[in-house]
Amino acid sequence: MNYLLGAFKPACNISITFSDGKNRKQVPMKKENGQTALVPLFQSQETLSGKVCIEPYQGKKVEHNGVKVELLGQIEMYFDRGNFYDFTSLVRELDVPGDIYERKTYPFEFPTVYGVNVRLRYVLKVTVTRGYAGSIFEYQEFMVRNYAPPPPINNSIKMEVGIEDCLHIEFEYNKSKYHLKDVILGKIYFLLVRIKMKNMDLEIRRRESTGAGANTHVETETLAKFELMDGTPVRGESIPVRLFLAPYDLTPTHRNINNKFSVKYYLNLVLVDEEDRRYFKQQEITLYRLKEDTSS
């Protein structure tokens, strides 16, 4: 689809194709209008290459002041919908000023694509620069995913929480870093129970922050809620934890992307007594994507 500034009709058709477009995996991406479209998927460190084809309509010539293709990586802020902030911008000049009389093809290549999958927008933008007639644009969106090997060190999480003379519990999770299809294993130990409990839940919370300083906007969302216990436990009781991550809509953890965007995950242990008072303890965990996670 062509985008034209001004009231002039487009003088040409512009198409963008990737070198391995027929064999490259397509993944769904939600558009601004709420609809879903399939876009090509790339991994970090891959080379992005292909061709731009410009074809004048009905044999007319296209006068231009240059043709270029741009690789853009953009962040959209929660509090500033519709405006994108570039964190990657690479430009390749495809043609010098001149005329195009017939179909013309330009190869392009951007080596080692970098990116993260955190509600970012990646797009190839082709511009045919023109004067009074209005410049012509063509866009091709795509997705980039980072993969990570299992961490060499993955310590368990052990903590004690409680209320003096009323409640004392220990909780332990088998590790602090999980891949997106992992299982959280652990145990909750009750060392002292002098209040009547209604239930205990384990939540997965995602905290996304955008901006910096006074303009920082934080949004926290509970993605999963798993009931561990119903009723009051006895002293010395141990409650097992077994929570599968695969069913939930998770992304890898990302910290301070271009000083504008962070995504963190927390395990939130919530206890509710019979008077509906809530006691909770929150622990941050790290999520990463294994290369085998090609289905998400």
N, C-alpha and C positions, 0 to 999 in steps of 0.2 A: 504494500500500500504506500502510495506517495503522499508526502505532506508538502504543501505549497504555501508560501507566504504571499498574501495579497489575493486578488480576485482572479488572477490569470489561471487558465487551465494548465495542467502539467504538460510539458513539452516532450516528456519521455517517460518510459517505464524503467524503474530501477529494481533489480533483484539481487539478493545476496545468497550465495550457496557456500556451504562448508565443504572442504576437500573430501571428508568421509561422511558426508551428510546422510547417505543412504543406509549406512551401517551404524551410525551413532545412535545411542539410546536416547529416547525422548521421555521427558518427565513432565508431569502436570505442574502448571504455575498459575496461581490465582491472579487475575487481572484486577485493575482498579474498579471495573464495573461489576465485580463479583463473579464473573464467568471464568472458566478454567480453559487454558490453552496448553498444548504440548510444545515444549521448547527443548532444544538439544542440551545434553548434559556433558560438562567437561570436568576433569579433575584438575586440582592445582598442579602446577609444573608442566601441564600439557601445552603444546603449541597450537595456537588458533590460526588456522589458515583457510583460504578459500578464494572465491572469485566474486567480483562485483560486475554485473552486466548492465549496461546502459543502452537502451534501444529507443531511438526517436520514434514518435508517432507519425504514421502516414507519410514516411519519407521526408519529414521536415528536419531541417538541421537544428541542432541545439548549440547556441552560442553560450559560452561559459567563461568564467574567470578562474577556473581551477576545479579539480575534483579531489576529494579527500575522504578517507575512512577513519573513524575514531573508535577506539575501544574505551568504553566508559563503565566505571563501577560507581554506583551511587547509593547513598543512604537516605531513606525518607524518615523524617522525624515525626514522632507521634503528635507533637504539638504544632506541627507545621506541615500538615497534609498537603500533598501536591507539589511541594518543593523538594528537590533532590540535591544532596551535597556530594560532590565528586570526591572519591578517595583514590580513584585510578583514572588517568586520562592519557592515553597514548594516541598519537596521530601519525598516519601514513599519507603522504601526498601521492595521489594516483595519476594525476594529469596536470599539465601546465595549461594556462589559458589558451582557448582555441575553439574549434567547432567540431561537433560530432554529427556526421551525415548518416551513418548507419550503425548497426549493432556493434558495440565495442566492449571488450572484456578486460578487466584489470585484476591481476592476482594480488593478494595481500597476505601478510603473515605477521602475527604477534607471538613471539616466543614466550614460553613459561608464563602461562596465565596464573595469576595469583587471586585467591578469593576465599571467602567463607560463606556458608549458607545461613545467614542470619537476617532474613527479611531484607536482603539487599537486591539491587537491580543491576544486572549486567546487560549491556546493549552494544551492538555495533551500529554506528551511525554513519551513513554515507551522505555527503553534501556535494551537490553540484552548485557551485557559487555562480550567481548571475546578478546582474545589476537591476535595471528597472523592471525586468520581467519577474523578479522574485526568485530566490534560491529554492532548490528542490531537495527534499530530504527523504531518506529511507531508513527504517529502523529494523533491526533483528535482535530480539532478546534471546538470552541463553542463560543457563544456570551453571554455577561452579561449586564443586564440593571438595572440601579438604578431608583427607583420610589420615589416620594416625596409627602407628604401631602400638601394641600394648606397652604401658609404661614400665620401665625396668624396676622401679620402686613403687609399691602400692600399699601403703601402710593401712592397717585397720583403724577404725575409729572407736575409742573407748572414752566414755564420759560418765560422770556422776551428777545427778540433779536431785533436787528435793526441797522440801519446806521443813524448817527446823522443828523437830519433835513431832512432825505429822506424816511426812512422806519422804522416803529416800529410795531412789531407784538408780540402777546402773544400766546403761545400754551400750551395746557393742555391735558394730557393723563390720563385715568381713574385710572391707577395703574402702578406700576413699575416692577411687577413680573407677568409673564404669563406662563400658561402651553401650551404644544405644539399644542393643538387644540383650543386655546383661540381666542378671538376677541379683537383687539386693538380699543378702542373707545376714541374719544377725539374731541377737537375743536381748530381751529386756528382763532384768533381774529386779525383784522387789525385796529390798533389804529392810524397809520399815513401812508399814501401812496402818495409819491411825485415822484415816478419813474414809468415808464410804464413797466408792467410785461407781460411776454410771457406765463409762466406756473409755476406751483408749484407741486412738486412730494414728496412723502414720500417713503423712501427706507429702507429695512431691510439689514443690513450689518453684516457679520460674520468676526471676526478677530481671526485668529489662530496664536499663537506664539509657537515656539519650541526652545529648548536650553536655555541658560542663559548667561548673560554678553555679551561679545563681539561676542559670537557665536549665539546670539538670531536671529532667522529668523521669520519674521512676514508676513503673507499672508492675505489680505483683499479681500473679495468677496461680491458683491452685489447679494443677493438672490431674492429680490423682488423690484419692482418699481411700485408705485401706484400713478396715477395722481389725485391730489386733486382739481386743478383749472386750467382753461384755460382762459387767458386774465388778464386784470388789475382789481383788486378788488377796491371797494370804501371804504372810511373810515367808520369804524363801522361794516363792513361786517364780518360775522362769517361763516367759512367753516367747515362742520362736517367731522370727520375722522371715518372710519369703515373699518378695515383691518383684514381679516380672516387669521389666521396663518396655518390652516390645510393643504392648498395646497402646502406648501413649505417644502423643505428638511432641517428640523431643528433638532438640537440635544439640550440637556440641556446645560446650561452654566456650565463651569468647570474652576476652577481657580488654576493654579500652581500645576498640577498633577505630583507628584514625582519630582518637581522642573524642569520639562522638557516640559510640555505641558499645554496650556491654550486655552479656547474657550470663546469668549465674543461676545455679540450681541448688535447692536446699531440701534436706529431709527434715520435716517438722513433726515432732512427736507431741501429740495433744492428748491430755487427760481431762476428763470432765467428771466433776463430782455430782452427788445427788442434788445439790443446790445449784447446779448448772454453772458453777465456777470452772474456769478453764485454766489449766496449767500446761505450759508447753516449753519445749527446748528445740532449738533450731541448729542444724549442722550443715555447713556447705559441703557439697560433693562436686566432683569434676566429671563431666560427660565428654566422651570423644567418639568419633566414628571410625570403626574398623573398615578396612578396605573390602571385607566380605559383606558389609552392609549395603549392598547394591540395590536392595528393594525399597529403601526408604529415602 
